[in-house]
Amino acid sequence: MKIYRELSPFLVVDGDSIREALAKIEQNKHKIVYVVDERSSLLGSFADGDFRRWCLEQQDIDLASPVVQVCNRNCISMLIDSRSKDIELELEHVNSSIPLLDDFGHVVALAEKGSSFVTIGEHRISGEDATFVIAEIGNNHQGSLEQAKALVDLAVEAGADCAKFQMRTMSELYGSAVTSANPEQDLGSQYALDLLERFQLRDDELFEVFDYCNERGIVAMCTPWDCESLEKLEKYGMPAYKIASADLTNFTLLNAAAETGKPLLCSTGMSSEDEIREAAEFLERHKAQFIFLHCNSTYPTPYKDVNLGYLENLREITRSVVGYSGHERGFSVALAAVSLGAKVIEKHLTTDRSLEGNDHTVSLLPDEFAQMVREVRVLEEALGAPRARAISQGEMANREVLAKSLFAKNAINSGQLITESDIVV
């Protein structure tokens, strides 16, 4: 099942003409539009079949007629908070899609048959598409706008699909009185707050980096650590959001992020099985587009704690594609995750692992990140797709030389019955 939150390709207003509705059907390639009033309340559906039936009833066909006069007023709809399983069951009985309504009858989403996928920028993430590789820059720019842009350049050169950053509103997260200079804070908290205060970019600087990502042709993404940051990023126009492991159980932030209608990539570090299932069910109820990333939030993660086998559990829980966000050293685990079906890979990127900050020690250097991306693409090519076994061109050439053939052991006369004794392999 696919859920659409961007509804403009699928909706026409009751005052629109039949010609305008037909043009939108041609553009959206889904063979249907839904007619709504100025408040987005559902009035009906309009498909090719509705148009043909209307044409047969008319003596004079006027495409300037309002589409509301022609639409099917009895189209099937469901509430947005219906269970996903119930929506999928209802989809089995329709030929197209089902509009999902809020309690006031407004169309807020669209459900359609088909395999689930998420689109971020120009990239489609599904079981059939290329792995989406994220260069997690975070605060590895050390609070320098120039270094942030330099890391974006390195991510582009390495072949990453996305450069990801983080935004925090310190006063909302920790309270206006909480600072690194507060003597009541323990040493660990003082150190963490000091790093965040020194190494954060200002909002305007972050937006400048996002613009630079767009110029360089790489997807810009950001982790909002609080609702105020999410609002700022939404006003900017982020294409998707990363939800940090620390916020998988923060349902206030999850709800606000789901309401944006943007795809969500959610890390699962530090969460129990029950918490992961609860978060998945919450996002399903809100009809969010989401992908869960298997993650262990230890820096660095011991290999014995990685447990890549959990990817299969995560796939069962979310009934969707899954990914991997790694904090172990190197990138061999990330490659193994791809071989096990991870379609999103996130690894930290730095220019110097000895720099001050929590993430540098588990980050890849630019040449290592580039090698990882190359190996991911090679691995994807080698994995292929399930299909019938076919002989490759190279195998066919070798078969001519290496494979066995049958030859006549003796002279064989015309019309003679050939027996095993007459031939040799």
PLY file of the C-alpha trace (Angstrom):
ply
format ascii 1.0
element vertex 425
property float x
property float y
property float z
element edge 424
property int vertex1
property int vertex2
end_header
0.00 0.00 0.00
1.19 3.50 -0.84
0.07 6.59 1.04
0.12 9.98 -0.67
0.15 13.14 1.43
0.93 15.51 -1.44
-2.58 15.71 -2.84
-2.47 18.50 -5.41
-2.07 16.06 -8.35
-5.22 14.20 -7.27
-7.69 16.93 -6.30
-9.93 19.24 -8.33
-12.29 21.83 -6.90
-16.02 21.59 -7.59
-15.89 24.71 -9.78
-13.20 23.26 -12.07
-14.26 22.21 -15.55
-14.34 18.71 -16.96
-11.52 19.74 -19.27
-9.36 20.75 -16.27
-10.14 17.49 -14.50
-9.21 15.45 -17.60
-5.93 17.37 -17.87
-5.10 16.55 -14.25
-5.90 12.86 -14.84
-3.54 12.92 -17.79
-0.82 14.51 -15.68
-1.05 12.32 -12.58
-1.12 9.04 -14.55
-3.47 7.51 -11.96
-6.65 7.64 -14.10
-8.68 9.36 -11.36
-9.11 12.63 -9.49
-11.23 13.50 -6.47
-13.61 16.43 -6.38
-13.57 18.59 -3.25
-15.08 21.89 -2.18
-13.07 24.94 -1.15
-12.57 23.41 2.34
-11.19 20.15 0.84
-14.34 18.24 1.83
-14.84 15.20 -0.41
-17.69 15.50 -2.95
-16.94 12.59 -5.27
-14.51 10.99 -7.72
-13.99 11.46 -11.43
-12.36 8.79 -13.58
-12.18 7.82 -17.25
-15.27 5.62 -16.89
-17.31 8.50 -15.44
-16.35 10.66 -18.40
-17.26 8.00 -20.98
-20.65 7.39 -19.38
-21.34 11.12 -19.32
-20.37 11.47 -22.99
-22.83 8.72 -24.00
-25.64 10.58 -22.25
-24.96 13.94 -23.89
-26.12 15.24 -27.23
-23.78 18.21 -27.06
-20.53 17.59 -25.17
-19.38 20.70 -23.33
-16.01 20.19 -21.62
-16.44 23.53 -19.86
-19.17 22.02 -17.69
-18.33 21.81 -13.95
-16.78 18.46 -13.07
-18.98 18.26 -9.95
-21.97 17.62 -12.24
-20.30 14.51 -13.63
-18.45 13.02 -10.66
-19.37 9.82 -8.87
-20.93 10.92 -5.60
-20.76 7.40 -4.15
-17.02 6.90 -4.19
-15.51 4.84 -1.37
-13.61 6.69 1.35
-12.22 5.81 4.78
-11.11 7.67 7.88
-7.43 8.54 8.18
-7.20 6.76 11.55
-8.48 3.45 10.10
-6.15 0.51 10.63
-3.70 -0.02 7.78
-4.82 -3.64 7.49
-8.44 -2.51 7.03
-7.45 -0.03 4.33
-5.42 -2.69 2.52
-8.40 -5.05 2.67
-10.72 -2.40 1.21
-8.20 -1.65 -1.55
-8.63 -5.23 -2.75
-12.20 -4.32 -3.80
-11.45 -1.11 -5.73
-9.70 -0.51 -9.02
-7.89 2.66 -8.09
-7.34 4.40 -4.76
-9.18 5.38 -1.58
-9.30 8.94 -0.22
-8.63 9.12 3.50
-10.63 11.69 5.46
-10.33 13.40 8.81
-13.27 13.58 11.20
-14.63 16.61 9.33
-14.71 14.93 5.91
-11.63 16.69 4.57
-9.35 14.70 2.26
-5.98 14.50 4.01
-4.33 11.53 2.27
-4.76 8.95 -0.46
-4.19 5.20 -0.22
-3.34 3.17 -3.30
-2.46 -0.42 -4.09
1.13 -1.29 -4.74
4.44 -1.87 -3.06
5.38 0.74 -0.51
8.09 3.23 -1.40
9.32 6.59 -0.18
10.48 9.43 -2.40
13.08 11.90 -1.10
14.07 14.51 -3.64
14.79 12.67 -6.88
15.46 9.40 -5.05
12.93 6.61 -4.67
13.56 4.21 -1.79
12.04 0.74 -2.18
13.03 -2.89 -2.32
13.75 -2.54 -6.03
15.69 0.74 -6.03
19.29 1.66 -5.24
20.38 2.03 -1.65
19.97 5.58 -0.33
23.34 6.56 1.18
23.39 9.31 3.81
26.54 11.16 4.82
25.83 12.15 8.43
27.68 15.42 8.94
25.78 16.34 12.10
27.96 18.78 14.04
31.24 17.48 12.58
31.62 20.91 10.96
32.73 22.18 14.42
30.41 25.18 14.11
32.11 26.42 10.94
29.97 27.31 7.92
32.99 26.90 5.61
33.77 23.45 7.04
30.10 22.45 6.67
30.19 23.34 2.97
33.53 21.56 2.57
31.98 18.40 4.07
29.06 18.72 1.63
31.60 18.84 -1.21
33.30 15.73 0.13
29.95 13.93 0.45
29.17 14.77 -3.18
32.59 13.59 -4.33
32.17 10.36 -2.35
28.90 9.62 -4.16
26.52 10.06 -1.21
22.86 10.70 -2.01
22.21 12.87 1.03
24.09 15.17 3.42
22.45 15.29 6.83
22.72 17.83 9.62
21.14 18.46 13.02
19.17 21.37 14.48
18.51 22.02 18.16
16.73 24.82 19.94
18.77 24.72 23.14
16.25 26.60 25.27
13.41 24.24 24.31
15.49 21.11 24.73
17.23 21.90 27.99
15.49 24.97 29.42
16.81 28.52 29.29
18.59 28.16 32.65
20.53 25.04 31.63
23.97 25.92 30.27
27.41 24.37 30.34
28.46 27.07 32.84
25.86 25.99 35.40
27.82 24.47 38.31
24.84 22.31 39.24
25.33 20.24 36.07
27.42 17.09 36.34
30.67 17.03 34.38
29.24 14.83 31.62
26.32 17.18 31.05
28.59 20.23 31.16
30.86 18.68 28.51
27.94 17.73 26.22
26.28 21.12 26.52
29.61 22.87 25.92
30.10 20.94 22.66
26.57 21.73 21.48
26.91 25.42 22.34
30.26 25.74 20.56
29.69 23.52 17.53
26.16 24.41 16.46
25.55 26.45 13.32
23.10 29.32 13.53
19.76 28.72 11.84
20.59 31.06 8.95
23.92 29.29 8.46
22.20 25.89 8.35
19.74 27.18 5.76
22.69 28.46 3.72
24.25 24.98 3.86
20.93 23.44 2.73
20.88 25.85 -0.22
24.45 24.84 -1.00
23.42 21.16 -0.99
20.76 21.96 -3.58
23.36 23.76 -5.70
25.66 20.72 -5.52
22.85 18.30 -6.43
22.75 16.38 -3.16
19.69 15.97 -0.94
19.82 18.09 2.22
18.25 16.52 5.29
18.19 17.49 8.93
17.36 15.93 12.30
15.08 18.19 14.34
15.71 17.56 18.03
12.63 19.48 19.14
9.32 20.77 17.78
10.54 24.35 17.43
13.39 23.18 15.20
10.92 21.09 13.20
8.79 24.19 12.60
11.83 26.12 11.35
12.84 23.29 9.02
9.30 22.92 7.72
9.18 26.63 6.88
12.45 26.20 5.02
11.04 23.29 3.04
12.90 20.16 4.05
12.03 17.20 1.75
12.24 14.66 4.60
13.24 14.35 8.24
15.52 12.09 10.21
14.26 11.18 13.68
17.10 10.48 16.08
17.17 7.33 18.20
16.68 9.49 21.28
13.28 10.62 19.96
11.74 7.34 18.82
9.66 7.36 22.01
9.00 11.13 21.84
5.45 10.96 20.52
5.00 14.72 20.64
7.80 15.15 18.11
6.74 12.05 16.14
3.21 13.40 15.84
4.41 16.82 14.69
6.76 15.22 12.16
4.03 12.90 10.84
1.70 15.89 10.41
4.14 17.43 7.91
3.40 14.58 5.51
7.13 14.31 4.75
9.00 10.97 4.76
10.57 10.08 8.10
13.73 8.03 8.58
13.71 6.82 12.19
16.68 5.35 14.03
15.90 2.68 16.62
18.95 2.82 18.90
18.35 2.66 22.67
14.77 1.39 22.16
13.30 -1.91 23.27
11.31 -4.22 21.00
8.04 -3.03 22.54
8.99 0.62 22.07
9.90 0.04 18.42
6.58 -1.69 17.78
4.70 1.08 19.58
6.42 3.77 17.50
5.69 1.87 14.27
2.02 1.47 15.20
1.80 5.17 16.11
3.22 6.26 12.76
0.98 3.79 10.92
-2.09 5.23 12.62
-0.98 8.68 11.47
-0.43 7.32 7.92
3.13 8.60 7.97
5.67 7.59 5.34
8.49 6.10 7.40
11.48 3.82 7.25
13.07 2.44 10.41
16.86 2.20 10.59
18.42 -0.52 12.72
20.90 1.17 15.03
22.97 0.68 18.16
23.66 3.96 19.99
27.07 3.09 21.38
30.03 5.16 20.15
31.76 3.13 18.84
29.47 0.10 18.68
31.23 -3.20 19.52
30.72 -5.65 16.66
29.19 -8.16 19.07
26.39 -5.66 19.75
25.54 -4.78 16.13
23.12 -7.71 15.62
22.34 -7.23 11.92
19.96 -10.18 12.16
17.46 -7.75 13.69
16.90 -6.20 10.25
14.51 -9.05 9.51
12.56 -8.36 12.70
12.40 -4.69 11.80
11.08 -5.54 8.34
8.34 -7.66 9.91
7.40 -4.93 12.40
7.15 -2.12 9.86
6.04 -4.19 6.84
8.32 -1.97 4.81
11.89 -1.59 3.63
14.46 -0.99 6.36
17.84 0.65 6.71
20.94 0.75 8.88
22.56 3.62 10.78
25.99 2.53 11.93
28.27 3.78 14.70
30.85 1.00 14.48
34.30 1.63 13.05
34.81 0.98 9.35
32.13 0.14 6.82
32.15 -3.65 6.50
29.02 -3.88 8.67
27.22 -1.37 6.42
28.01 -3.55 3.39
26.70 -6.61 5.23
23.51 -4.68 6.01
23.02 -3.97 2.30
23.45 -7.66 1.55
20.70 -8.35 4.11
18.30 -5.92 2.45
18.98 -2.52 4.03
17.91 0.16 1.52
19.15 3.14 3.55
22.69 3.39 4.88
23.78 6.20 7.19
27.39 6.70 8.24
29.15 9.69 9.79
31.64 11.69 7.70
34.62 13.67 8.99
37.96 15.03 7.81
39.81 14.14 11.01
38.89 11.49 13.57
40.97 13.23 16.24
38.79 16.36 16.27
36.86 17.24 19.41
33.31 15.88 19.51
31.44 12.63 20.10
30.94 11.58 16.48
34.40 11.96 14.95
35.83 8.71 16.31
33.08 6.65 14.61
33.13 8.65 11.37
34.55 7.64 8.02
37.22 9.72 6.35
36.36 11.01 2.83
38.30 8.30 0.99
36.73 5.61 3.20
33.24 6.97 2.60
33.87 7.01 -1.16
35.11 3.42 -1.02
32.01 2.39 0.93
29.71 3.93 -1.68
31.61 2.18 -4.50
31.38 -1.14 -2.66
27.65 -0.62 -2.02
27.04 -0.11 -5.74
29.14 -3.15 -6.64
27.27 -5.22 -4.07
23.89 -4.07 -5.39
24.91 -5.13 -8.89
26.07 -8.50 -7.60
22.91 -9.08 -5.54
20.68 -8.68 -8.59
17.05 -9.67 -8.23
15.11 -12.94 -7.82
14.51 -14.42 -11.29
14.92 -17.63 -13.24
18.53 -18.78 -13.70
19.82 -17.70 -17.09
23.17 -18.37 -18.76
25.18 -15.14 -19.01
27.04 -14.12 -22.14
30.37 -14.86 -20.52
29.16 -18.29 -19.39
27.92 -19.05 -22.91
31.38 -18.33 -24.34
33.03 -20.57 -21.75
30.40 -23.26 -22.30
31.54 -23.50 -25.92
35.06 -24.32 -24.69
34.54 -26.15 -21.40
31.20 -27.94 -21.57
30.98 -31.58 -22.80
29.57 -32.74 -26.14
28.49 -36.07 -27.64
30.62 -37.56 -30.45
30.29 -40.68 -32.58
32.66 -43.40 -31.40
32.25 -45.40 -34.63
31.07 -44.79 -38.16
27.28 -44.59 -38.12
25.32 -45.56 -41.20
22.22 -43.77 -42.42
19.13 -45.22 -40.77
21.15 -46.99 -38.09
19.70 -47.02 -34.56
22.21 -45.19 -32.34
22.97 -46.86 -29.00
25.08 -45.79 -26.05
27.95 -47.93 -27.33
28.14 -45.78 -30.48
28.81 -42.49 -28.71
31.38 -40.95 -26.38
31.18 -37.85 -24.14
0 1
1 2
2 3
3 4
4 5
5 6
6 7
7 8
8 9
9 10
10 11
11 12
12 13
13 14
14 15
15 16
16 17
17 18
18 19
19 20
20 21
21 22
22 23
23 24
24 25
25 26
26 27
27 28
28 29
29 30
30 31
31 32
32 33
33 34
34 35
35 36
36 37
37 38
38 39
39 40
40 41
41 42
42 43
43 44
44 45
45 46
46 47
47 48
48 49
49 50
50 51
51 52
52 53
53 54
54 55
55 56
56 57
57 58
58 59
59 60
60 61
61 62
62 63
63 64
64 65
65 66
66 67
67 68
68 69
69 70
70 71
71 72
72 73
73 74
74 75
75 76
76 77
77 78
78 79
79 80
80 81
81 82
82 83
83 84
84 85
85 86
86 87
87 88
88 89
89 90
90 91
91 92
92 93
93 94
94 95
95 96
96 97
97 98
98 99
99 100
100 101
101 102
102 103
103 104
104 105
105 106
106 107
107 108
108 109
109 110
110 111
111 112
112 113
113 114
114 115
115 116
116 117
117 118
118 119
119 120
120 121
121 122
122 123
123 124
124 125
125 126
126 127
127 128
128 129
129 130
130 131
131 132
132 133
133 134
134 135
135 136
136 137
137 138
138 139
139 140
140 141
141 142
142 143
143 144
144 145
145 146
146 147
147 148
148 149
149 150
150 151
151 152
152 153
153 154
154 155
155 156
156 157
157 158
158 159
159 160
160 161
161 162
162 163
163 164
164 165
165 166
166 167
167 168
168 169
169 170
170 171
171 172
172 173
173 174
174 175
175 176
176 177
177 178
178 179
179 180
180 181
181 182
182 183
183 184
184 185
185 186
186 187
187 188
188 189
189 190
190 191
191 192
192 193
193 194
194 195
195 196
196 197
197 198
198 199
199 200
200 201
201 202
202 203
203 204
204 205
205 206
206 207
207 208
208 209
209 210
210 211
211 212
212 213
213 214
214 215
215 216
216 217
217 218
218 219
219 220
220 221
221 222
222 223
223 224
224 225
225 226
226 227
227 228
228 229
229 230
230 231
231 232
232 233
233 234
234 235
235 236
236 237
237 238
238 239
239 240
240 241
241 242
242 243
243 244
244 245
245 246
246 247
247 248
248 249
249 250
250 251
251 252
252 253
253 254
254 255
255 256
256 257
257 258
258 259
259 260
260 261
261 262
262 263
263 264
264 265
265 266
266 267
267 268
268 269
269 270
270 271
271 272
272 273
273 274
274 275
275 276
276 277
277 278
278 279
279 280
280 281
281 282
282 283
283 284
284 285
285 286
286 287
287 288
288 289
289 290
290 291
291 292
292 293
293 294
294 295
295 296
296 297
297 298
298 299
299 300
300 301
301 302
302 303
303 304
304 305
305 306
306 307
307 308
308 309
309 310
310 311
311 312
312 313
313 314
314 315
315 316
316 317
317 318
318 319
319 320
320 321
321 322
322 323
323 324
324 325
325 326
326 327
327 328
328 329
329 330
330 331
331 332
332 333
333 334
334 335
335 336
336 337
337 338
338 339
339 340
340 341
341 342
342 343
343 344
344 345
345 346
346 347
347 348
348 349
349 350
350 351
351 352
352 353
353 354
354 355
355 356
356 357
357 358
358 359
359 360
360 361
361 362
362 363
363 364
364 365
365 366
366 367
367 368
368 369
369 370
370 371
371 372
372 373
373 374
374 375
375 376
376 377
377 378
378 379
379 380
380 381
381 382
382 383
383 384
384 385
385 386
386 387
387 388
388 389
389 390
390 391
391 392
392 393
393 394
394 395
395 396
396 397
397 398
398 399
399 400
400 401
401 402
402 403
403 404
404 405
405 406
406 407
407 408
408 409
409 410
410 411
411 412
412 413
413 414
414 415
415 416
416 417
417 418
418 419
419 420
420 421
421 422
422 423
423 424
